[in-house]
């Protein structure tokens, strides 16, 4: 079964861990997504 949070400290600790994991995932995913978007651009010619 699911865990029960008895105190506010338990709730905040588990919520904080979840948010840190989301932020770490975003820091990895956003540069990869940006590279995917800009990777198909044609290279500009320099004469």
Protein Blocks (a to p, Z undefined) as FASTA:
>chain_A
ZZddfbfklmmmmmmmmmmmmmmmmmmmmmmmmmmmmmmpccdddZZ
